[in-house]
Amino acid sequence: MSLNSPTLVNEENSQEPKRNSERLGSVELQTPSSFQDNPLQQLQLASQEVLEKAKKTGRSKCPRCSSSRMFYCYTCFVPVETVPTKEIPTVKLPLKIDIIKHPNETDGKSTAVHAKLLAPDDVTIYKYPCIPEYEEKRHEIALIFPGPNSVSVKDIAFHLQKYAKKGTCANNNDCSREPLLKQAKLEPKEEEKDLNECISTNGNEGARLKKIIFIDSTWNQTNKIITDERLQGLLQIELKTRKTCFWRHQKGKPDTYLSTIEAIYYFLVDYHQEILKENYKGQYDNLLFFFSFMYTLIKNAKCCAGKE
């Protein structure tokens, strides 16, 4: 298992340069039918020519383990010999990302490695049960999961402030109340007023999101991870408004269940707009560099086989 941006065209359609340049000049020329054919084509991506060449060459060796792979090694998290690292885009993220991978999740089918390949300085992949302790920093960490108490991206700051308040108010004369968990239960409006008074007194220190956690597994595998005591008490975020393009979509699940790399990308787009309050100009589009290329390959193969 485990969001929309200004539109620019995927550069992989090299056979239609005139059509592409027209789209770059005016996104209004994009028709609904062509968008449905490839909903990822409006991303602002680096040139995928290196992937086109590697596709023609075929499988190549991983420079570390020498395994035969196509495009990248999903165990070493590096491109293969026919895909020079310098030709792969690098994406700088506004926060750190931890991906917790279920041990039974098939490495070659997971899109989590895309994030590590494209944002190596900001992404760490852990194989469950070997995961960090998050308790002491839960006021600056959130978990992407559609639980019963999940909140939207735009509400992250407010809810993280509740965790920060527990430590802040206990040591401040102006907030000399009992810690939040020991207070008498307040009505929602009273709780919000109480929290805002504390924020205005102490500022926003300790309430900024610094890390986001994603679970990389099928839905049926998720329960083992989400119930781990090390993840209890973390703020949970749900992404509800985007539909997956993943070619291995889980049968019987809604199309809002995203692949891991889609969830990461769409979360960051929402975070950029809702929390950072900045216009989104494609800064994270290259996180879908491999995903969009593979989507097109698979879609074209299905069309040729008469399955679509």
N, C-alpha and C positions, 0 to 999 in steps of 0.2 A: 504494500500500500504506500502506503506510507504509513486569475488574479488579473485592466488591460492597458496596453502601452501605445504610445504614438507609433504609427505604422510605417515601416520601411520594408523593402522587399528582400527576401532571401537571395543571396548572390549566386546560389547554385544553379539557377535557370540560365546557364550561359548560352543556350541556344536561342534565347529570345532577348537579346540586348536592347532592342528598340522598345519592346514592351516593358522591360524592366525600367528603363530610364524614364518612360512616361509615368510609371507608378511612383518612382522616386520624386518626380516633380509634383504629382498631385494624387494623393491617396483616394480622392473621390472617384478616380477611374477604376478602382477595385470593385468588381461586381460581386453580388452575393453568391452567385454560382461558382465563381472561381475561388472565392474564399472557402466555400464548403469543400472544394476539391483538395485544398491544402490550407488548413487554418493556421499553419505555422509560417506561411510564406511572407507574412508582413514583419517578421522579426528583423532587427538590424544586426546581421551576423557578419563575422569575418569571412573572407573567402574560403570556400570549402573545396577549392581545387586540389589541395593536398589529399583530401579524402577520396576525391574522384580518381586521382592517380593510384592511390593505394588499393582502391576497389578493383581497378584493372590489373594490378600486379598480383593480387590475391593475398593469401595469408602470409605473414612474415613472423620473424622471431622477436620475442621479447628480449631487449638488451640485458635484462637482469637474470631471468630464469630460463631463457632460451625456448620457452614454450611457443608453439605455433598459434598465433592469434590474428584476428582481423582488426585493424585500426589501433587497438590498445590492449594491454594486458590487464585483465580484471582482478588479478591477484597481486600484482606488483604496483598497480596504479601508475603505469607509465605507457607512453605511446610505443608502438612497435617500430622496428628499424626503418620501415618505409614511410613513417610519419614523423618527420623531424620535429622535435619539441619546439623549436623556434617558430614553426609555422602553425602552432596551436595557440589560440588566444588565451590570455590570462585575465581573469575577472577578479577585481578587488571588491570584497564584500564589506558592508558597514558593521558587521558583527561576526562573531565566531559561530561555526556550525559543528555540532556533534551528530553523527549518524550512528545509530545503534542497529546493527544488522543481526537478524536472527540467524543462528548457526545453520539452520536448514534451508535458508534462502539460497537459491542457486546463483553462484557468483556471476556466471555468464549471462544471466537474465536480469540482473539488477542494474538499475540506472544510477545507483548511488555513486558508483565509481566516476561517473561523468563530473560530479561536483568536485571530487578530489583532483581529477585531472585538470579542470579548468579554473579552480580556485584553491590551489595547493596550500597556500599560506593560511587560509581561513577555515579549512574543512578537515575534520578528523573522523575516521571511520573506526568504530569499535565493534568487535564481534561478541555478542552476548554469550556468557554472562560477564565478560571482562569489560566493565564500564566504570566510569568515575563515581565518586561520591559528590552529590550536588547539594546536600543539606545546608551547608554554611553559606552558600551563594544563591539560594533560591529566590532572593529578592532581585536578582539580575538575570535569571534564567527562565525560559518558557519552553513548553513541550507542544509540538504540533500533534494534536489528537482530538478526534470528535467525541469527547466525553460528555456526560450530562451537565457538567459545570463549565464547559468550554466557553470562552469569550471570543469576540471578534478581534481582529488586528488593531482596530482603532481604539479599543478599550484596554490595550496592554498597559499603558503608562499608569492609568488609574489603579488597576488591580495589583501591579507590582508595588505601588506605593503602600498598599496595605501590608505587604511583607516588610518593607523598609520601616514602616511606622512602629512595628513591634520592638525593633531595637532602638530606634531614635527616640520615641516618646518615653521610654523607660529611663532614659538618662538626661531628660530635659525638664527643667522646673516648670516651663510653660505647658508641658504636656504630662504633668505628673499624675496620670491616671494609671490604672492597671493595664498590663499588656492586653492587646486586642483580643486574644483568645480567652481571657479571663473576665472581660467586661460583660455586663448584662447585654443581652441581644438587643440591638437597636433596630428601629424601623429603617428601611433603605435610605430614606431622605435624611434621617438623623445621622446615620452612619456616614453618608457622603459629606454632610456638613462637618461632622466631627473630624473626618479625615482631611478635608480641605483646610480646616483650621490648623491642623498639625503641619500640613505641607507649607502653608503660608509662613509659619513660624520658623521652620527648619530648612526650607528650600527643597530642591528636588534631588539632593545627594542620595545615592543608594537606590534610586528608583529607575535607573536607566537600564534597558535591556542590553545585555552584553553577549549573551549566547542563546541560541535556539537549538532545540533537539528534535531530530526526526527519527522515526522508527522505520527501518527498511525490512519489510516482511509482507507476507500475504495477510489478509484480514484474519484468517483463522489462526495464524501464528502469533498475532499481536498480543493476545491476552497474557501469555507467559511473561512478556516484557513489561507491559503497562502495569502489571500488578507487582512488579519488583519494588521492594521497600525503598530502594534508592531513588525511585522516581516519584514517590508519594509526596504530596504537598506542593508539587510544582504547578505553576500556572499553566493551564491547557488552552491552546488556541485552535480554533476550527476554521478551515477554509471551506466555504460553502458555495461560492458563486462561480467556480470555474469547472469546465468539463474536460475530461481526459482525452488525449489523443493517443494514449499508449496502445500499442498493437497486442499487448498481452493483458488486456483488461480482464479482471476477475469476473467470471460468469455469475450472474445473479446479484451483482453489486451495482449501485447507482453509478452513473457516469461522472459523478462528482468525486469519486474515489480516484485520486491522482497517483501517478507513478512518483517515486521519490524525487527525481530531478524536477518534475513539474511542480510538485508541492514546494520545493525549495525556491524555484524561480518565482512562482506566483506569490508566495509569502513575501519575498524581497521586494517585489513590485508594490504590493500593498503597504509594506513597512515604509518604503521610500516616500510614498504619497501621504499615508495617514499619520505616521509618526515623525519622520524627518521633515514633513511638510515641504517637499521639493517636487518640482515637475519631473516626471519620469521621461527620460530621453534615450531609453534603450540600454542603460548602463549594465544591466544584468542579462541582456538577451543572449549573449554568448554562452551562458550556462546551458542553453539548448543547442549548442553547436553540433554535438554528436547526435543528440536526440532527433533534431529536425532532419538531419541527413538520413538517418536510419529510417525515420518515418516515411520519407519520400521513397527510399529504396524498396521498402516493404509494400507500400501502397502500389508502386509501379509493378512490382512482381505479382501482386494479386490481380491487378488489372490485366496483365499479360496472360495470367492463368485463367482469366474469366471468372474470378471469384467476386468481383465487384462490378 
